Amino acid sequence: MDWNFVFFFNSILLGIGLAMDAFSVSLANGLNEPGMRPRKMTLAAGIFGIFQGLMPLIGWICIHTLVQYFHALEALIPWIAMVLLCHIGGKMLYEGIKCKDGACEIKRVTLAGLIVQGIATSIDALSVGFTIAEHSLIMALVAAGIIAAVTFVICMAGLYIGKKAGTKLAGKAGILGGAILIIIGLEIFITSWF
């Protein structure tokens, strides 16, 4: 593959496609924590961007080194994503239902929670390593960087939208955010079979 418009355009489209799960989770995080500060929003979007860029690169490395082992792991990817997202979403849902009239304190998204979300939403991007397998190492790094940057921008938008809606939804935000995460986890699992 050459360094041309198609390479950059395809990398941007790949980034947009891969960022949709992370966008939805960012939306849920913004709903759950409408008072999130810009610094934490930047950290959250950065974590999603790093994982979305890193996973295709890991997939590329696997293809060029451990391809026979990667195929065995590939079947587990939807299961891992579903379990992680349903666990996080279930906890948010439980907390939201438990705190009916908004009487409970809003639980903030922790760094550990963001890392788990980053892994869960990007683990399916490992298989993107197959689509960039013909790239050289430098081109794979550039493609991963573009994917990370696109994801960062999309996740920042998701956080801002979630924050705006979260202040209007107040007490129901945790329930809605948890439901969104569970739906995303189930969607990743179900679509892996079709």
N, CA, C and O of each residue as an XYZ file, in Angstrom:
776
protein
N       0.841     -1.182      0.000
C       0.000      0.000      0.000
C       0.885      1.243      0.000
O       1.947      1.269      0.621
N       0.430      2.260     -0.701
C       1.188      3.509     -0.818
C       0.645      4.571      0.134
O      -0.475      4.487      0.636
N       1.498      5.578      0.358
C       1.090      6.746      1.135
C       0.271      7.648      0.215
O       0.830      8.497     -0.479
N      -1.023      7.474      0.205
C      -1.870      8.295     -0.655
C      -3.168      8.638      0.067
O      -3.377      8.270      1.223
N      -4.015      9.340     -0.636
C      -5.292      9.770     -0.064
C      -6.106      8.581      0.429
O      -6.729      8.657      1.488
N      -6.109      7.493     -0.319
C      -6.907      6.310      0.040
C      -6.455      5.744      1.386
O      -7.286      5.357      2.208
N      -5.136      5.695      1.616
C      -4.605      5.203      2.893
C      -5.160      6.029      4.056
O      -5.665      5.472      5.031
N      -5.065      7.354      3.954
C      -5.524      8.229      5.033
C      -7.041      8.185      5.178
O      -7.564      8.149      6.292
N      -7.741      8.189      4.054
C      -9.205      8.140      4.075
C      -9.686      6.837      4.715
O     -10.584      6.853      5.556
N      -9.093      5.715      4.321
C      -9.472      4.424      4.899
C      -9.169      4.365      6.392
O      -9.943      3.795      7.160
N      -8.054      4.947      6.805
C      -7.693      4.968      8.225
C      -8.706      5.785      9.028
O      -9.080      5.404     10.138
N      -9.148      6.908      8.461
C     -10.150      7.733      9.138
C     -11.472      6.984      9.235
O     -12.108      6.978     10.289
N     -11.887      6.353      8.141
C     -13.136      5.573      8.168
C     -13.047      4.422      9.163
O     -14.010      4.137      9.875
N     -11.906      3.767      9.214
C     -11.690      2.693     10.172
C     -11.809      3.237     11.592
O     -12.422      2.610     12.455
N     -11.225      4.395     11.825
C     -11.317      5.030     13.139
C     -12.747      5.350     13.519
O     -13.151      5.129     14.660
N     -13.514      5.866     12.580
C     -14.923      6.183     12.852
C     -15.693      4.909     13.187
O     -16.453      4.872     14.155
N     -15.496      3.878     12.393
C     -16.199      2.620     12.640
C     -15.848      2.010     13.989
O     -16.726      1.545     14.717
N     -14.570      2.015     14.315
C     -14.133      1.425     15.577
C     -14.550      2.258     16.784
O     -14.714      1.717     17.878
N     -14.723      3.555     16.604
C     -15.015      4.438     17.728
C     -16.478      4.429     18.164
O     -16.808      5.024     19.190
N     -17.351      3.782     17.426
C     -18.777      3.853     17.755
C     -19.101      3.256     19.119
O     -19.902      3.829     19.857
N     -18.507      2.128     19.473
C     -18.738      1.555     20.807
C     -18.194      2.486     21.882
O     -18.845      2.713     22.902
N     -17.010      3.018     21.655
C     -16.398      3.933     22.616
C     -17.221      5.217     22.735
O     -17.324      5.786     23.822
N     -17.807      5.677     21.622
C     -18.680      6.846     21.656
C     -19.879      6.577     22.560
O     -20.234      7.414     23.390
N     -20.498      5.415     22.402
C     -21.676      5.075     23.209
C     -21.328      4.991     24.689
O     -22.089      5.454     25.539
N     -20.175      4.401     24.995
C     -19.740      4.311     26.387
C     -19.415      5.703     26.924
O     -19.709      6.000     28.082
N     -18.818      6.553     26.106
C     -18.536      7.939     26.516
C     -19.833      8.681     26.793
O     -19.928      9.450     27.750
N     -20.819      8.448     25.960
C     -22.142      9.042     26.172
C     -22.696      8.606     27.521
O     -23.211      9.422     28.285
N     -22.585      7.303     27.809
C     -23.060      6.771     29.091
C     -22.279      7.377     30.258
O     -22.862      7.693     31.295
N     -20.965      7.541     30.095
C     -20.156      8.147     31.154
C     -20.561      9.598     31.397
O     -20.632     10.045     32.542
N     -20.823     10.327     30.323
C     -21.273     11.712     30.462
C     -22.632     11.791     31.138
O     -22.877     12.686     31.947
N     -23.518     10.850     30.807
C     -24.825     10.785     31.462
C     -24.667     10.498     32.948
O     -25.325     11.116     33.785
N     -23.795      9.561     33.264
C     -23.604      9.125     34.638
C     -22.912     10.185     35.494
O     -23.157     10.274     36.698
N     -22.049     10.984     34.871
C     -21.289     11.982     35.612
C     -21.374     13.340     34.913
O     -20.408     13.783     34.292
N     -22.537     14.000     35.017
C     -22.714     15.265     34.286
C     -21.787     16.389     34.752
O     -21.615     17.381     34.043
N     -21.193     16.243     35.930
C     -20.271     17.270     36.423
C     -18.820     16.981     36.087
O     -17.920     17.593     36.663
N     -18.574     16.058     35.161
C     -17.196     15.682     34.815
C     -16.432     16.902     34.311
O     -16.911     17.651     33.459
N     -15.247     17.080     34.850
C     -14.411     18.226     34.484
C     -13.702     17.972     33.144
O     -13.494     16.821     32.763
N     -13.332     19.047     32.430
C     -12.655     18.896     31.135
C     -11.391     18.036     31.195
O     -11.106     17.288     30.260
N     -10.636     18.141     32.285
C      -9.403     17.343     32.402
C      -9.729     15.848     32.414
O      -9.055     15.058     31.753
N     -10.757     15.465     33.161
C     -11.141     14.058     33.228
C     -11.748     13.604     31.905
O     -11.564     12.459     31.493
N     -12.472     14.505     31.240
C     -13.030     14.171     29.926
C     -11.898     13.889     28.937
O     -11.971     12.945     28.150
N     -10.856     14.712     28.986
C      -9.705     14.521     28.107
C      -9.011     13.200     28.417
O      -8.597     12.482     27.507
N      -8.886     12.883     29.701
C      -8.287     11.606     30.104
C      -9.124     10.439     29.598
O      -8.588      9.482     29.039
N     -10.440     10.518     29.793
C     -11.332      9.435     29.361
C     -11.250      9.222     27.850
O     -11.075      8.095     27.387
N     -11.378     10.307     27.085
C     -11.313     10.200     25.626
C      -9.928      9.717     25.191
O      -9.804      8.969     24.221
N      -8.894     10.146     25.909
C      -7.528      9.708     25.606
C      -7.351      8.213     25.827
O      -6.700      7.539     25.029
N      -7.925      7.695     26.901
C      -7.836      6.254     27.173
C      -8.524      5.470     26.070
O      -7.983      4.480     25.578
N      -9.720      5.907     25.678
C     -10.421      5.214     24.590
C      -9.612      5.290     23.295
O      -9.508      4.305     22.564
N      -9.042      6.463     23.015
C      -8.242      6.627     21.805
C      -7.010      5.737     21.802
O      -6.684      5.115     20.792
N      -6.327      5.681     22.941
C      -5.122      4.847     23.037
C      -5.471      3.381     22.798
O      -4.799      2.699     22.024
N      -6.522      2.895     23.463
C      -6.882      1.487     23.294
C      -7.367      1.190     21.878
O      -7.047      0.137     21.324
N      -8.141      2.113     21.282
C      -8.629      1.873     19.921
C      -7.478      1.883     18.919
O      -7.531      1.168     17.918
N      -6.449      2.673     19.166
C      -5.293      2.676     18.284
C      -4.349      1.514     18.554
O      -3.735      0.972     17.635
N      -4.238      1.138     19.824
C      -3.318      0.074     20.221
C      -3.787     -1.315     19.776
O      -2.974     -2.134     19.347
N      -5.075     -1.578     19.874
C      -5.571     -2.927     19.557
C      -5.321     -3.334     18.097
O      -4.858     -4.451     17.867
N      -5.604     -2.481     17.100
C      -5.274     -2.894     15.730
C      -3.771     -3.121     15.546
O      -3.356     -3.997     14.787
N      -2.962     -2.323     16.251
C      -1.515     -2.492     16.167
C      -1.094     -3.838     16.766
O      -0.232     -4.522     16.215
N      -1.700     -4.209     17.884
C      -1.430     -5.523     18.477
C      -1.873     -6.622     17.512
O      -1.182     -7.627     17.344
N      -3.036     -6.420     16.877
C      -3.498     -7.377     15.870
C      -2.515     -7.495     14.711
O      -2.262     -8.595     14.220
N      -1.962     -6.368     14.274
C      -0.972     -6.359     13.187
C       0.267     -7.154     13.612
O       0.800     -7.950     12.839
N       0.716     -6.928     14.848
C       1.882     -7.648     15.363
C       1.590     -9.145     15.431
O       2.434     -9.964     15.065
N       0.394     -9.500     15.901
C       0.019    -10.916     15.976
C       0.047    -11.569     14.599
O       0.511    -12.699     14.448
N      -0.444    -10.861     13.614
C      -0.480    -11.415     12.259
C       0.936    -11.653     11.744
O       1.195    -12.634     11.047
N       1.837    -10.762     12.088
C       3.207    -10.885     11.597
C       4.089    -11.778     12.470
O       5.232    -12.063     12.111
N       3.563    -12.218     13.613
C       4.379    -13.071     14.482
C       3.648    -14.322     14.971
O       4.138    -15.438     14.796
N       2.486    -14.135     15.578
C       1.805    -15.229     16.269
C       0.460    -15.572     15.645
O      -0.487    -15.873     16.372
N       0.351    -15.538     14.340
C      -0.940    -15.673     13.675
C      -1.702    -16.941     14.091
O      -2.922    -16.890     14.244
N      -1.025    -18.057     14.275
C      -1.727    -19.294     14.612
C      -2.357    -19.220     16.005
O      -3.399    -19.832     16.238
N      -1.743    -18.482     16.932
C      -2.305    -18.348     18.274
C      -3.432    -17.320     18.304
O      -4.368    -17.443     19.094
N      -3.343    -16.320     17.457
C      -4.347    -15.262     17.421
C      -5.706    -15.804     17.003
O      -6.730    -15.363     17.524
N      -5.734    -16.745     16.080
C      -7.016    -17.305     15.632
C      -7.748    -17.973     16.790
O      -8.974    -17.885     16.864
N      -7.043    -18.627     17.681
C      -7.671    -19.267     18.836
C      -8.246    -18.214     19.781
O      -9.319    -18.416     20.350
N      -7.555    -17.111     19.950
C      -8.006    -16.039     20.835
C      -9.183    -15.272     20.248
O     -10.023    -14.763     20.991
N      -9.251    -15.184     18.939
C     -10.270    -14.383     18.271
C     -11.692    -14.786     18.665
O     -12.567    -13.924     18.753
N     -11.940    -16.069     18.903
C     -13.272    -16.532     19.283
C     -13.681    -16.027     20.665
O     -14.873    -15.942     20.959
N     -12.722    -15.696     21.507
C     -13.020    -15.225     22.864
C     -13.325    -13.730     22.934
O     -13.907    -13.266     23.915
N     -12.945    -12.981     21.919
C     -13.073    -11.528     21.941
C     -14.498    -11.052     22.233
O     -14.670    -10.213     23.117
N     -15.529    -11.544     21.536
C     -16.891    -11.073     21.848
C     -17.327    -11.424     23.269
O     -18.045    -10.652     23.904
N     -16.897    -12.583     23.771
C     -17.245    -12.997     25.129
C     -16.629    -12.040     26.154
O     -17.294    -11.614     27.098
N     -15.356    -11.710     25.954
C     -14.655    -10.820     26.886
C     -15.308     -9.441     26.902
O     -15.564     -8.886     27.970
N     -15.578     -8.888     25.721
C     -16.204     -7.564     25.629
C     -17.576     -7.571     26.287
O     -17.916     -6.646     27.026
N     -18.375     -8.619     26.022
C     -19.723     -8.691     26.597
C     -19.655     -8.761     28.120
O     -20.375     -8.030     28.800
N     -18.807     -9.620     28.664
C     -18.716     -9.778     30.115
C     -18.284     -8.468     30.780
O     -18.874     -8.051     31.777
N     -17.251     -7.820     30.224
C     -16.766     -6.574     30.827
C     -17.832     -5.476     30.792
O     -18.095     -4.830     31.807
N     -18.442     -5.268     29.627
C     -19.432     -4.193     29.515
C     -20.707     -4.493     30.302
O     -21.286     -3.586     30.899
N     -21.150     -5.743     30.313
C     -22.351     -6.093     31.084
C     -22.090     -5.968     32.584
O     -22.984     -5.586     33.339
N     -20.888     -6.283     33.013
C     -20.537     -6.130     34.425
C     -20.583     -4.651     34.840
O     -21.209     -4.291     35.836
N     -19.914     -3.819     34.063
C     -19.895     -2.383     34.371
C     -21.310     -1.807     34.279
O     -21.747     -1.079     35.170
N     -22.028     -2.137     33.192
C     -23.393     -1.641     33.003
C     -24.329     -2.132     34.082
O     -25.183     -1.383     34.556
N     -24.177     -3.391     34.478
C     -25.019     -3.956     35.538
C     -24.823     -3.225     36.852
O     -25.784     -2.963     37.575
N     -23.556     -2.892     37.167
C     -23.283     -2.134     38.395
C     -23.919     -0.747     38.333
O     -24.492     -0.280     39.318
N     -23.819     -0.091     37.181
C     -24.434      1.238     37.028
C     -25.947      1.143     37.149
O     -26.576      1.980     37.795
N     -26.524      0.136     36.535
C     -27.973     -0.069     36.579
C     -28.423     -0.319     38.010
O     -29.397      0.278     38.467
N     -27.727     -1.191     38.715
C     -28.057     -1.510     40.100
C     -28.013     -0.255     40.965
O     -28.930      0.004     41.744
N     -26.937      0.523     40.823
C     -26.814      1.759     41.604
C     -27.927      2.744     41.262
O     -28.469      3.405     42.147
N     -28.266      2.841     39.983
C     -29.322      3.757     39.558
C     -30.691      3.365     40.082
O     -31.481      4.225     40.472
N     -30.972      2.077     40.090
C     -32.263      1.590     40.597
C     -32.305      1.695     42.113
O     -33.337      2.045     42.686
N     -31.193      1.396     42.762
C     -31.110      1.448     44.220
C     -31.348      2.872     44.731
O     -31.931      3.067     45.797
N     -30.897      3.852     43.969
C     -31.020      5.256     44.368
C     -32.184      5.880     43.609
O     -31.978      6.627     42.652
N     -33.380      5.582     44.026
C     -34.562      5.958     43.251
C     -34.748      7.456     43.050
O     -34.775      7.907     41.905
N     -34.870      8.203     44.058
C     -35.225      9.616     43.907
C     -34.018     10.534     43.798
O     -34.081     11.697     44.195
N     -32.930     10.020     43.266
C     -31.724     10.832     43.135
C     -31.096     11.146     44.480
O     -30.257     12.041     44.591
N     -31.517     10.385     45.527
C     -31.024     10.635     46.876
C     -29.582     10.178     47.052
O     -28.883     10.667     47.939
N     -29.141      9.268     46.239
C     -27.774      8.753     46.360
C     -26.785      9.649     45.627
O     -27.126     10.372     44.691
N     -25.572      9.568     46.087
C     -24.499     10.333     45.463
C     -24.157      9.724     44.097
O     -24.135      8.503     43.944
N     -23.896     10.573     43.121
C     -23.511     10.098     41.787
C     -22.128      9.477     41.884
O     -21.184     10.094     42.377
N     -22.025      8.248     41.407
C     -20.751      7.539     41.450
C     -19.902      7.962     40.255
O     -20.337      7.860     39.108
N     -18.728      8.422     40.524
C     -17.823      8.896     39.487
C     -17.146      7.723     38.784
O     -16.912      6.673     39.383
N     -16.839      7.918     37.519
C     -16.107      6.918     36.756
C     -14.653      6.998     37.188
O     -14.040      8.064     37.136
N     -14.102      5.867     37.616
C     -12.713      5.844     38.093
C     -11.758      5.563     36.943
O     -12.179      5.169     35.856
N     -10.480      5.768     37.189
C      -9.462      5.465     36.189
C      -9.487      3.979     35.847
O      -9.399      3.600     34.679
N      -9.608      3.145     36.875
C      -9.680      1.692     36.629
C     -10.906      1.350     35.779
O     -10.833      0.516     34.876
N     -12.025      1.998     36.078
C     -13.237      1.772     35.287
C     -13.063      2.198     33.838
O     -13.537      1.520     32.925
N     -12.385      3.318     33.627
C     -12.120      3.788     32.264
C     -11.220      2.822     31.503
O     -11.421      2.585     30.312
N     -10.238      2.273     32.187
C      -9.333      1.313     31.529
C     -10.088      0.054     31.137
O      -9.908     -0.464     30.035
N     -10.942     -0.448     32.046
C     -11.747     -1.630     31.724
C     -12.671     -1.331     30.540
O     -12.811     -2.156     29.637
N     -13.301     -0.151     30.545
C     -14.159      0.240     29.425
C     -13.347      0.345     28.132
O     -13.799     -0.086     27.071
N     -12.154      0.918     28.228
C     -11.296      1.045     27.050
C     -10.951     -0.303     26.449
O     -10.975     -0.473     25.230
N     -10.628     -1.263     27.308
C     -10.316     -2.615     26.835
C     -11.566     -3.253     26.232
O     -11.519     -3.818     25.139
N     -12.679     -3.157     26.950
C     -13.917     -3.812     26.505
C     -14.395     -3.287     25.156
O     -14.859     -4.063     24.321
N     -14.288     -1.982     24.933
C     -14.788     -1.417     23.674
C     -13.806     -1.554     22.529
O     -14.181     -1.392     21.368
N     -12.550     -1.852     22.840
C     -11.562     -1.916     21.762
C     -11.055     -3.316     21.467
O     -10.340     -3.516     20.485
N     -11.406     -4.284     22.290
C     -10.839     -5.623     22.112
C     -11.227     -6.218     20.762
O     -10.458     -6.979     20.175
N     -12.406     -5.877     20.270
C     -12.805     -6.387     18.954
C     -11.977     -5.758     17.831
O     -11.965     -6.264     16.709
N     -11.286     -4.655     18.133
C     -10.438     -4.005     17.131
C      -9.146     -4.780     16.883
O      -8.399     -4.449     15.961
N      -8.871     -5.802     17.688
C      -7.712     -6.659     17.424
C      -7.786     -7.231     16.008
O      -6.778     -7.333     15.309
N      -8.999     -7.601     15.606
C      -9.159     -8.220     14.290
C      -8.882     -7.242     13.150
O      -8.686     -7.665     12.011
N      -8.863     -5.938     13.442
C      -8.538     -4.947     12.417
C      -7.090     -5.120     11.969
O      -6.715     -4.687     10.880
N      -6.281     -5.754     12.812
C      -4.912     -6.072     12.413
C      -4.870     -6.856     11.119
O      -3.905     -6.752     10.362
N      -5.912     -7.646     10.852
C      -5.989     -8.385      9.592
C      -6.158     -7.430      8.407
O      -5.604     -7.662      7.332
N      -6.921     -6.364      8.608
C      -7.179     -5.449      7.490
C      -5.990     -4.558      7.179
O      -5.868     -4.048      6.065
N      -5.111     -4.369      8.160
C      -3.928     -3.538      7.906
C      -2.667     -4.393      7.795
O      -1.554     -3.876      7.880
N      -2.841     -5.689      7.606
C      -1.704     -6.626      7.568
C      -0.709     -6.308      6.458
O       0.484     -6.576      6.603
N      -1.183     -5.741      5.355
C      -0.271     -5.464      4.241
C       0.529     -4.177      4.455
O       1.433     -3.881      3.674
N       0.211     -3.409      5.501
C       0.950     -2.182      5.794
C       2.340     -2.514      6.345
O       2.543     -3.543      6.989
N       3.282     -1.621      6.075
C       4.587     -1.718      6.737
C       4.392     -1.302      8.196
O       3.327     -0.804      8.561
N       5.400     -1.500      9.017
C       5.302     -1.122     10.428
C       4.995      0.365     10.575
O       4.149      0.744     11.385
N       5.673      1.207      9.804
C       5.459      2.663      9.882
C       4.024      3.005      9.483
O       3.371      3.812     10.145
N       3.536      2.400      8.414
C       2.164      2.672      7.973
C       1.160      2.172      9.003
O       0.139      2.820      9.232
N       1.434      1.033      9.625
C       0.545      0.506     10.665
C       0.523      1.449     11.866
O      -0.529      1.668     12.467
N       1.683      2.009     12.215
C       1.747      2.978     13.321
C       0.961      4.244     12.994
O       0.248      4.771     13.847
N       1.089      4.731     11.760
C       0.349      5.938     11.345
C      -1.152      5.657     11.346
O      -1.939      6.474     11.823
N      -1.545      4.502     10.813
C      -2.972      4.134     10.800
C      -3.503      4.055     12.231
O      -4.603      4.534     12.509
N      -2.733      3.455     13.139
C      -3.138      3.361     14.544
C      -3.265      4.751     15.168
O      -4.182      5.004     15.949
N      -2.346      5.646     14.821
C      -2.414      7.019     15.324
C      -3.647      7.756     14.826
O      -4.273      8.501     15.580
N      -3.996      7.555     13.574
C      -5.194      8.179     13.012
C      -6.437      7.630     13.704
O      -7.336      8.389     14.068
N      -6.488      6.310     13.885
C      -7.619      5.680     14.569
C      -7.752      6.247     15.984
O      -8.857      6.565     16.423
N      -6.635      6.375     16.695
C      -6.644      6.917     18.055
C      -7.151      8.357     18.082
O      -7.954      8.721     18.941
N      -6.681      9.176     17.138
C      -7.097     10.584     17.095
C      -8.580     10.720     16.780
O      -9.274     11.524     17.402
N      -9.071      9.944     15.824
C     -10.489      9.980     15.461
C     -11.337      9.541     16.657
O     -12.361     10.153     16.959
N     -10.901      8.475     17.333
C     -11.628      7.988     18.511
C     -11.662      9.048     19.598
O     -12.699      9.253     20.230
N     -10.546      9.724     19.823
C     -10.479     10.772     20.838
C     -11.530     11.848     20.570
O     -12.279     12.226     21.470
N     -11.584     12.334     19.341
C     -12.532     13.400     18.974
C     -13.970     12.918     19.151
O     -14.803     13.636     19.704
N     -14.259     11.713     18.687
C     -15.622     11.172     18.771
C     -16.029     10.957     20.232
O     -17.174     11.217     20.601
N     -15.099     10.484     21.060
C     -15.408     10.258     22.473
C     -15.610     11.567     23.232
O     -16.451     11.644     24.128
N     -14.845     12.589     22.878
C     -15.068     13.902     23.502
C     -16.478     14.394     23.182
O     -17.163     14.939     24.047
N     -16.904     14.199     21.939
C     -18.269     14.589     21.557
C     -19.289     13.798     22.366
O     -20.273     14.360     22.845
N     -19.058     12.487     22.522
C     -19.968     11.652     23.304
C     -20.061     12.108     24.753
O     -21.148     12.145     25.328
N     -18.919     12.456     25.343
C     -18.909     12.934     26.726
C     -19.678     14.246     26.866
O     -20.457     14.414     27.805
N     -19.459     15.178     25.932
C     -20.174     16.462     25.982
C     -21.681     16.269     25.827
O     -22.466     16.874     26.557
N     -22.075     15.441     24.892
C     -23.508     15.182     24.685
C     -24.102     14.515     25.921
O     -25.185     14.889     26.373
N     -23.387     13.519     26.471
C     -23.859     12.831     27.669
C     -23.976     13.759     28.863
O     -24.934     13.676     29.631
N     -22.995     14.650     29.019
C     -23.046     15.616     30.127
C     -24.261     16.519     30.017
O     -24.949     16.766     31.007
N     -24.527     17.012     28.812
C     -25.680     17.903     28.613
C     -26.977     17.178     28.921
O     -27.850     17.717     29.602
N     -27.105     15.957     28.421
C     -28.318     15.179     28.667
C     -28.370     14.729     30.119
O     -29.454     14.634     30.696
N     -27.216     14.450     30.719
C     -27.148     13.957     32.087
C     -27.667     14.965     33.092
O     -28.307     14.579     34.070
N     -27.410     16.245     32.879
C     -27.914     17.247     33.812
C     -29.430     17.363     33.716
O     -30.081     17.734     34.692
N     -29.995     17.054     32.567
C     -31.442     17.102     32.398
C     -32.112     15.832     32.936
O     -33.256     15.876     33.389
N     -31.397     14.704     32.885
C     -31.960     13.425     33.314
C     -31.675     13.113     34.778
O     -32.317     12.237     35.357
N     -30.741     13.804     35.373
C     -30.331     13.659     36.774
C     -30.416     12.234     37.297
O     -29.509     11.445     37.033
N     -31.473     11.867     38.030
C     -31.556     10.587     38.721
C     -31.598      9.372     37.819
O     -31.174      8.291     38.229
N     -32.088      9.515     36.623
C     -32.226      8.365     35.712
C     -30.967      8.120     34.872
O     -30.912      7.144     34.124
N     -29.976      8.973     34.982
C     -28.784      8.867     34.140
C     -28.025      7.566     34.367
O     -27.557      6.953     33.408
N     -27.894      7.136     35.619
C     -27.194      5.887     35.921
C     -27.885      4.687     35.313
O     -27.235      3.777     34.799
N     -29.209      4.688     35.374
C     -29.983      3.587     34.787
C     -29.799      3.572     33.276
O     -29.538      2.523     32.687
N     -29.936      4.740     32.649
C     -29.784      4.835     31.202
C     -28.359      4.472     30.773
O     -28.171      3.730     29.809
N     -27.361      4.992     31.484
C     -25.964      4.695     31.166
C     -25.658      3.210     31.300
O     -24.994      2.634     30.439
N     -26.133      2.589     32.368
C     -25.924      1.154     32.563
C     -26.588      0.334     31.477
O     -26.011     -0.629     30.973
N     -27.812      0.720     31.117
C     -28.531      0.010     30.050
C     -27.782      0.125     28.722
O     -27.701     -0.844     27.967
N     -27.239      1.299     28.440
C     -26.472      1.505     27.201
C     -25.265      0.566     27.168
O     -24.998     -0.060     26.141
N     -24.536      0.463     28.276
C     -23.355     -0.402     28.313
C     -23.729     -1.866     28.117
O     -23.044     -2.593     27.397
N     -24.805     -2.297     28.751
C     -25.251     -3.689     28.592
C     -25.654     -3.953     27.147
O     -25.303     -4.991     26.586
N     -26.384     -3.027     26.543
C     -26.806     -3.183     25.148
C     -25.592     -3.263     24.223
O     -25.569     -4.080     23.303
N     -24.583     -2.421     24.461
C     -23.370     -2.455     23.634
C     -22.673     -3.807     23.789
O     -22.256     -4.411     22.800
N     -22.549     -4.281     25.029
C     -21.914     -5.575     25.263
C     -22.645     -6.699     24.550
O     -22.014     -7.553     23.928
N     -23.962     -6.706     24.634
C     -24.755     -7.732     23.951
C     -24.657     -7.589     22.436
O     -24.597     -8.587     21.718
N     -24.639     -6.341     21.948
C     -24.537     -6.104     20.508
C     -23.214     -6.632     19.955
O     -23.186     -7.252     18.892
N     -22.123     -6.385     20.676
C     -20.810     -6.902     20.241
C     -20.855     -8.424     20.174
O     -20.376     -9.023     19.212
N     -21.432     -9.044     21.197
C     -21.502    -10.507     21.245
C     -22.380    -11.074     20.140
O     -21.987    -12.015     19.451
N     -23.575    -10.498     19.967
C     -24.529    -11.021     18.969
C     -24.006    -10.828     17.551
O     -24.088    -11.746     16.734
N     -23.465     -9.638     17.243
C     -22.987     -9.397     15.881
C     -21.761    -10.229     15.528
O     -21.456    -10.414     14.349
N     -21.060    -10.729     16.535
C     -19.911    -11.586     16.240
C     -20.332    -12.936     15.666
O     -19.517    -13.641     15.071
N     -21.574    -13.288     15.840
C     -22.080    -14.569     15.342
C     -22.668    -14.481     13.955
O     -22.953    -15.504     13.332
N     -22.856    -13.251     13.457
C     -23.482    -13.085     12.130
C     -22.543    -12.437     11.153
O     -22.905    -12.224      9.997
